[in-house]
Amino acid sequence: MSVLRVTEELQHLGMSGYEAKAYVALVVAGEPVNGYEVAKRSGVPRSTVYETLGKLVGRGAAYEVRTDDGGVGYVPLPPESLLERMRRDFDRTLGTLEAELPRLGSPQQVRLVHSLAERRTLTERAEDVVAAARSALFLSGWPEDLDQLKPGVRRAEEIGVAVSTVVFGRDHDPVGWTTEHRYSSPEVVEASLGRRLLVVVADRAQAVIGGLSGDHAWGLYTDDPAAVLLALDYVRHDIAMHLVAERFADHGFDEFWTGDPGLRRLRELLWLSGDRDDQEWRTG
């Protein structure tokens, strides 16, 4: 990990930009250094470097020491100790907020439906929904789009959440009770829809529904009961269909799936609407 990335992450945990740069400079030095050296190595202005070091000392992230020439140098709190201290502080803060913040809220009057216009925001909101699950979690998507969600899904399983996943294509690292979508290949489904769908539903209470294709992404988050139920039934329908297919595999299901005129009509309509929607999505 680069020095720039480390300083950015330290800022996320509460250090100022100057404090993060000075702390990293002390770690890299590996020996006591004075304020002038810290400024030179870190890019912190000389006019503020001693104030910055004083703040690090005040928060216990650095210490003043006497150097061999009788001057004052600075050494960092070892990184492992700093990270453990930050973890304890974060856990205490989070525990307080979990206990107190819900008490401040009024009963919700409005259901949420908000757009997710980028891949990053779509994935992050899906991670939020996964983390919120307490009883049941339903997911549907392509392996490459589900990968980022898997750490959170596994944590959900550890606390007893029942996870059901529909995956389009072979997933070599499946999560939950997984159903591989076999009727219509992933390539055919993506071509007919014009994108890869990602659906995540937690506890019949909230959902993320999105589409991804190349650099394009769209989606929405909702806790509206009607929209959540539609998303939930979309995933459950796929699972049920594959259970029926397996049960009646020896009784002509494949012929029914490929030859039934009603199903053929539905597939043709999907292709037609998919072409129009895809054009609107890419030009909208």
N, C-alpha and C positions, 0 to 999 in steps of 0.2 A: 504494500500500500504506500502511495506517495506521501511526502511531507504535506503537500497541499490537502490531500484527502484527510489525513489525520487531523490537521488543524480545523478543517471544516466540521469533522465529526465532533471534536471537542467543543466547538461552538454550539452544536446541537444540544450538548449536555450542559450548557450554561456558562462556558467561558466566553469572554469577549474575544474579538479577533486578535488583539495585541497579547492578551493573556495566553491564548492558545499558541501563538507564534513563539512567545518567550519560553513557555513550558517545553515545547518541542526542541527549541534550541538548547535548553539545559540538558534534555535527555540525550540529544545527539552529541553534546560536548563530552560527556562521560567523566568530567572533572569539574571542580569549582571554577566558575568564571564570573568576572565582574560585570557591572552594568554596561560598560563600554563594549565588551565582547558580545554580550547578549544582543545589544542593539545592532552591532555589525553583522552578526550571524543570522539574526531573525528578521531584520527589516523593520523592527519597532523603532520609531523615532527616538533619538537620544534624549529629546526633551521630555519624553514620557516614559522612558524605559524603567526608571527607578520607581515611579508611581505604579507601573504595571507589575514589577517584581514585588513591590509591597503588597499588592492585591493577591498575588499568588501565595506569598508568605501568610497573609491573613486568612486565606482559605485552606491553608495547610498543604498546598500543592508544591511548595518550595521552601527551602530553609536557608537562612544566612549562616555562613561559616567563616572562620578566620583563615586566611591563606598564609602561606609560608612567609610572605613579605610583609605580613601584618595588616594587609588590606581585607576588604570584605568581598567574599564571593558567594555564589548562589549554587545550590544543588537541588535537583528535583526530588519530590516524593517519588519513589519507584513506580513505574507505570502500573504494575499489577496492584499495588496498594491504592493508587489513585482510582483505578477502575473499580475496585471493590468498594471503596468509599462512595463513589458516585452511584454504584448499584444500590447500596444501602439507602442513600439519600433519596434516590428515585423511587425505590420501593416504599419508603415511608411517605413520600409525597403522594404517590399513587394511591396508597391505602387511605390516606386522609380524604382525598378527592372522591374515591369510591364510596366512602361513608357519608360525606357531607354534601357533595354536589347534587345528587338526586333529590335531596330535601329542599333544594332551592327552586326546583322547577314546578311549574303549574301543569295541570293535566293538559295533554296535547290536544289542541283543537283542530289542527290542520294536518292532513296526511301529506307526506313528502313524495314528490316525483321530480328529480332533477337530472339534467343531462350530463353525460360524461363524454367529453369530446376528444380525449387523447388516450392513447394506450396506457400511459402511466396512471392517469386518474382512474381509468376503468379498472386496472389491476389492483390499485390501492383500495378502491371502494369494495372490490370483491373480497380482498383480504379482510376488510372491516366486517363484512357480512359473515365470513367464515369465523372470525374471532367472536362474534356475537352469539353463535349457535350454542344452545344448551341442551337440546333434546334431539333434533333431527336436522341433517344437512344434506341437501340434494345439489349435485353438480352435473353439468353437461358441457363437454367441450373437447377440443383437440389436445393431445398430450402436450404439445409445445406451449399451449396457453394455460394449461392446468399446472404446469411445473412450479411456477412461482407461488401457487396457493398451497402446495403440498405440505410445507412445514406447519402452517396453521391448521390444515386439515388433520394432520397427525396429532397435534396438540388437542384438537377437539375430540378425537377418538380416545385419547388418554383420559379425558374427564367423562367419558361415557356417552358422547354424542353418537347417534346412529348415522353413519355416512353412507350414502348411495350415490354412485357415480356412473354416468354414461360417457364413454369415451369413443371418439371417432378415430379409429386407427389403433394400432398396437401400442400399448403403453407398457413399457418394460419395468416401470416402477409404480404400480397401481396403488391407489388409496381407497379405503372403504370397500363396500360391496360393489364390485365393478361389473358393469355390463358393457361389452364391446359391441358397438353398433355395426352389425354385419350386413343388414339388408340396405343396400345402396352403399357403395364404397365412400370413404371420406372425400375422395376427389370428386365424385359425382354430386355428393351433398353440397360441397363447397361451391362447385360450379353452378348448381341450380339455385343456391341462395345468393351467390355472389360474394360470399364472405364465410368465415368460420364463426359460428355462434358460441357464445359463452354464457351460461346460465348458472347462477349460484343462488340458492334459496335456503334461508335459515329459519327453522322453527315456525314456518308458515306465517312469519312476521315481517320479513324484509327480503328483498331480492335485488340482484344486479343482473341485468340482461344486456348483452353487448354483441357487437360484431367486429371482426378483425379481418383485414385483408391488406397485405403488404404494409405500407406505412399508414394506412387509413384505419381508423377505429371510431366507433360510436357506441353509445350505450346509455343506460339510465339506471339510477338507483331509485327504489320505491319501497315504502312501507304501506302503500295503499292495499287493502285486503283483496280487492278484485284483481289488481295486477299481479300481486304475489301468488294468488291462487292459480292464475293462468300459467305463470312460470312454473309453479310446482307441478301442475298437471301435465305440462309439456314434458318434463323429465320423467314423471311417473308413467306417462303413456308410452314413452320409448321403452322403459323397463318392462312394462306389461306386455308390449308387443313382442319383445324378444323371448319372454317366458312362454307366451303362446306359441311362438315359432318353434322353440325347442320341444315343447310338449307334443306338437303335431307335425314334427319334422318328417315322420314316416307316413304321414297321412295326406300328402299332397300339398303341404303348405307352400313349398317353393313354386309349384305350378300356379297356385292361387295368387301368390304375391306378384308374379311376373305376368300372369295371363288374365287376371280378373279385369273386366272393362271398367268397373268403377274405380279401382285403384289406378289403372292406367290414366283415366281422365284426371284424377287428382294430381298425378305426377306432371301431366301436361300443363295443367293450370299453374302449378308451382313454377315450372320453367318460364311460362309466359309472364307471370307477375314478378319473378326474380329478375328477368331481363330489364323490365321497366324500373323496378326498385333500384337495381344496381346502377343504372344510368343516372337516376336522380341522386343517389348517394355520392357518386363520384363527381358530379357536377354541381351539387348543392353547396 
